[in-house]
Structure formats: C-alpha cells, structure tokens
C-alpha cells in the first residue's frame, strides 16, 4: 500500500486555509487538495460509523481520520496480519478473500462504499481473518488503533456513540446471515463500559460526567431545561483506612456507590471522581428536588453498616458506619458552564464540611 498520499484533515483547519487562499486571490494545488479533503470530510461524517454524532462531535475527532489511495491490485491488509487499524471504504471496489487449504483465494464478500471494516481485530487483538484487496483504484479512510482507543479515553461520550454504531451495523449483518452475535455483544459492551465507567464501583467516571455536562451546555439546552449537580465525599475516610486497612476503605467506597446507584433515576449520571469523591448529575432537576435525592443518599449512607476486616490484614471482621457531606448547585441559576457548575457545587460541599459534616447544603451566591 502506498502511503505517500497519506494526509490528515481537520474541518476547522481546512476552513481557515480556504479563507486564506480566497482572500489572497491565489489558487494552488494545496488549495485544491483542501477542497477535496473538505468534500471527503463532509461525506464521511454521514457514514454509518459516525451516524450517532452531531456536527461538533464529528469535528472533534475528524483530525484522527486519515485518507489514502489504494491502487488496483494492492491489498489493504492480508489474512493473518496483526490488526492495528480499522478502515472505512470511501470509493472504489474492495473485495475480501479467504485462503483455502489448496492455497487458492475464495471471494467472501465485497465491501460496499461507506462500510467500515477491520474493527474486530483492533478490539479483540486477533489476526486479520481475511485479505482485503482493491479491484480498482480506491480511496480508504483509516483510524489507527491508537487513535481509536484515544477517542474512547479522551472523548468517552463520542467513543460510546461510535461503539454503539459499530454494534448496530454488526448486529444487522449478523442477523441477516443468521450468525450468533453473543461474542460481538460481549466485546462491544465491554469496550463501551471500560470507556465510560469506574472499574471499582461500576459508576460512571469523571471524564464521562464532564463530557455529559459539557454536551448539555454546548447544545444550549439550558435555555429551557435545568440540571443539578451533587458533589459529595465521605467524612473522615482516611481514619477508616488507618484503623481497618485500605481493603476496608475500598469496601466502604463500593457500598457507598451501591447506595448512590439505588437512589438515582434513569437518566441520572452517578460518577466516582476519585478516591472517596463522588458526583451525581441530575438532568431536569431543580435544587429542591435535588436536595430530596441528596438527603436520601446521605441518610442511607449514615444508616448502612458495612462488614470490613477488624484490622489491616485480619481474617476477623467487624461492622462500621460512615457519613457523607453533599453540596448542590443548579444550572443555569448557579452556573453557565461545566466548570462553574463543578466549582459552585464544590463550594457548597466545603460549606457542608465547615458546618459540621454529614449534611446537605445548597449553593448560595
């Protein structure tokens, strides 16, 4: 495969370059290539892999897409190769071949323009199962394995939508060919879950929480909808770690997560931020309703007795309790950005601690 034509494109950068050339009155081959890249980019944004993304989300990841040309007769990858990248067929004709026992190659299927392929190998880390060959000069979009997992890590909301699109397309294919999709469901859900959740508690992670809050602000939904953020941490958790050991501390954190999950509704975003720090995003919830939910969480945590080792490393166990302080802030009343919402809810949390802990405080300007 020739890589001299490999090029990286970004929607915002291309638009700025086009403006520059237009103002200068000059026309260059690079300008023409920029127009071509923008045309490709616009078309790619409408393909099934990105069907779940809005324009801003697609532009966020467009810089991680690479386009290159494949000459007739060249292979994009061969059966047995290590799978490091996934691809999108943009134009041309691509066929998939399987090597038979006698060494001949059998046509398995043709890759339609707009279809993606190669994703299973970078997710399952298994060798390529077929050879993909260009039957005429073709254009292909590539997402490297590194960029794929970077998107999952850095932009979990976007990554989750891409994984969902992959699952939907693959499930349709598996249904139509009467194949089992249990393995696909397993890897799809596992990859998606790892991208957006905290491993210890199963709650959402900080990155997913913040991406969700940003998305609500960026979509300008605050013109007619409210949301509240609970910011909370456990009171004097370090004393539990010192007296009973870190395993006891982990058990307390897990029990707390279970209580938080039991008190939230469908559509709420309970998250573990780090250590004993938690947050809960409550969409379409004003400060008064948020306070009711927060008080329920606080009360259940105070009542819960958790079985932990009697001392660090001990086989014997004992039961202990813990308490929590919770701060509440509401947008748009208290904040106009994700950063302001986090800051105001954290200020309310600090006040709850200053007033004696084990209480719920709503932010006041």
N, C-alpha and C positions, 0 to 999 in steps of 0.2 A: 504494500500500500504506500503510495507517495504521500509524504507529509509536508512537501514544500508549499502546498496550498492551504495548509492548516491556518485558520485565522480565528481569533476570538472577537466576539462582538458584544457590545453593550448598548442598550437602547438610548440611554441618556447621552453617552459619549458620541454616538453616531449623529444624534440630532444636533449637538453643538458643532460638530465638524461640518455638517451640511450647511448650517447657518453661516459659518465662517467662509466657506467657499462661495456661497451665494453673494455675500456682501462684497467679496473681493472681485467678483466677476470672472473668476478663473474656473477652468474645467480641467481636471486632472484624472488620470486613471484611478488614483486612490479615491477620488470623489465618486467615480462611477462604481467602484467596489463598495463604497459606503452605502450607496443607494441600493445596490444588490443585497448587501447584508441586512439593511433595514427591511427590505421586501421579504427576505428569508425569515427574519425575526418575527415579522408580523404574521406570517403564515404558520410558523412553528408554534406561536402562542395559542393557536386554535386547535392544535392536535390533541388527541385523547389523553396523552400523558399530562398535559397541563390544563385539562378541561375544568378542573376544580379551582383554578387560581384566578383571582381578579387581575386587572392590568398592573397594579402596583406590585403585587406579589410576583408576577412573572418578570417584571423589570428588575426586581431584586436579585433574581437568580440567573438572569439572561447572560451575565458575564461569565458564567460557568459552563456555557454551551459552546462547543467548537464545531465548525463545519468544515468538511473537506470533500474533495472529489475522488472518486474511485474509477479507474479505467476499466473498460470491458475486459473480463477475464481475471481481474485481480480479486483476491479474497480479503474480506474484512477481518475474519479470523477463521481458524481451522479447528476441526474436531480434535479435542484433546488439549487445546491451548488452555493456559490459565486465564480465567476470566477476570480482567482488570477494569473493563469499561462496559457501559451499555450504549446503545445506539438508537437513533430514530431515522427511518428511511424517509428522505425528503423528496427525491425524484429519481427516476431511472427504473431499472429492473434488477431485483435481487432474488436469488434462489437459495434455498437451504438444502444441503446434500448430506447424506449419511453414508459412511463407508461400509460396504458389505464384506462378508467373510472372504469373498474371492478378490477383494481389492477394488472392485468397481464402485462407482458412486451412484446412489439412488436419490432421485429428487423427492424430497419430503414435502416441501411446501414453498410457495412464493411469498416473499414479504411485500405486503401492499404498501404503497406510498402513504405515509402518515403513521404506520405501525412502528412500535418500538420493539427492540429485541436485545438479547444478551443480559437482561436484568437478573435472571435467575442465577447466573454464575457469580455475579459480584455480591449477591445476597447470601447464597448458600456456600460460596467459596469452592465450588466444584468446577471441574474442567468443562470446556465447551462441549456440548453434546452433538453439534452439527458444524458443518463448514458453510459459511455464507459467502457467496460469490456474485460479483456483478456480471450480469448478462449483457449489459450495455453501459456506457458511461453514466455514472450515477452520482448523486450528492447525498451525503450522510451527515447527520448531527451526532456528535459524541459527547457523553457525560462520563468523565473519568470516575473510577471507583472512589478516589479521594474526594472529588467534588460532590459525589452522591452522598457520602457519609458526612461531609462538611455541611451540606444543606440540612440533613437530618439533625445535626448537632446545633448549628447556628440559627436555623430558622425552623424550629420544630413544627409550627403550625403549617408552614408551607410543605415541609417534608411529609407531614402526616397526610396532607391532601394528595401529594404525588403518590405515596404508597397506596392510598385509597383508590386512585385512578388505575394503578397497576393491578390491584386486586380485582376491580370491576371488569377490566378488559380480560384478564386471565380467567376469571370465573366464567365469563361468557364463552370464551374459547373452550374451556374445559367442559362446560355444559353441552355445547354443541357437538363436541366429539365424544361425549359420554365417558369422560375420564374422571377419576377421583380427584377432588380438589382439597383433600384433607391436608396434604403437605403444603400446598400453596397457602391455605388459610393459616397454617401454623407459622410459616416464616413471615407472612405479611403482618399478622397480629403481633408477633414477637418483635419485629423490627420497628413497627409503629409504636409499640408500648415502650421500648427502650428509649426511643427518641424523645418522649414527652413525659415520662414518669420517673419518680424517685425509686431507686431499686429497693431500699429497705422497707419503705412504707406502702408503696404502690400508689401513693398520691401523685398528682402532677408535680413536675419540677419547676424551679424558679423561671427557667427560660420560657417554658410553655405559658406560664401565668403571665409573664410580662409581654410576650407576643400577643396573647389574647387581649390584654388591656390596651396595648398599642393599636391593635386592629379595630377595637371599638371606637377609640378616639379618632383614628385615621379615616374611618368610614363615616365620620361625622354623625354617628347615631346619637350623639349626646344632645342634639337639638330637640329630641322628643323622648329620650329614654334616660333613666338614671341607673347608676350602679354603685354598689358599696363594696369596700374592701375591709376585711377583718385582718388585722395584724396581731399576732399573738406569739408568746413564748412561755415556756414552763417556768414556774417560780423555783429558783434555787436548785436546778437540776444538777449543778456541779457537786452539791452536797451529797446527792444520791450516788453519783459516780465515785466519790471519795470513800463513802462508807460501805457501799454494796458492790462496787466494781462497775466497769464500763458495760458489761453484759446487762446489768440491771438497768442502767441508763437507756440502753437500746430497747429493752422490753417496755420501759415506760414510754418511750417515743412511739413505738409500734402501737401500744394500747391507746395512746392519745390520737394517733392517726385513725384508728378504728372508730373512736368516738366522733371525731370531726366528720368522717365519712357518713356515719349514721345520722348526723344532724343536717346534712346538706341535701339539696333537692336536685332533680335532674336539670342540667344546665349550669349548675354552680361549678366553680373551679377550686377545689381544695388542693393546696400545694404545700409541700415541705420546702422551705427555703434553704435551710442548713441547720445542722445540729438540732436544737430543740425549738427552732423558729419555724412557725407555720403562717400561712395566709389563706384566706378564702375570698375569692371574687364572687360577689352576689349580683348577677345581672338583674336589671329591672326591679331593684330593691332599694327602698329609701332607708334613711338612717334609723327610723323607728322599728321597721321590720327587721333590719339588720341587727339591731340591739336584742330583739327577741331570740334570734338564732344564736347570737353570741352568748347570751345568758344561758341558753340551753346547753351549749358546749361547755361553758365554764362550770355549770352546776354538775353535769355528768362526770367531768374530769375530777372534780372535788370529791364526788361520791365513790368513784371507782377505786377498788383495792386491787393492786397488781402483784402477782406472785413473782418474786425475784430471789436470787441467791442470798442467803443470810449474811454472807460476807464475800469478798472477792475470791473466786475460785472454789467456794464451798459447795458441797452437794446438798446440804440442807437449804430449805427455802423459808421465806417469810413473806408477809404481805405488807405492802406500803402504799401510801397515797401520794398524790401530788396536786398542785394547783396551777392555775394559769391566769395571766393578765391579758386583756384583749383591748385593742384600740380600734376605733371605727372612723372611717372617713367616707364621704359620699361625693360622687361627681354627678353633675357639674357644680354643685353647691360649694364644695371644698377644694376642687381641683379641675384644671383644664388640660392636664397632661398626665401620662402614666407616672412620670417622676414626681409630680405634685401629689398625686393620689397616694403613692407609696410614702412620701415624706409626711403628709398630714396624718395618715393612719399610724405611722410610726411615732409621731409626736403624741398622739392620743394614747398609744401604748406606754410611752415613757411616763405620761401623767398618771396612768393607772398604777404603775410601779411606785411612783413617788408618793401616791396617796395610800400606800399600804399593801399593794398587790392583791391578787385574787379578786379582780373586779373588772367591769366593762366600762369603758369611757368613750364617749362620742367626741370627736374633734370639735373644738370651738375656736373661731377666729379671735 
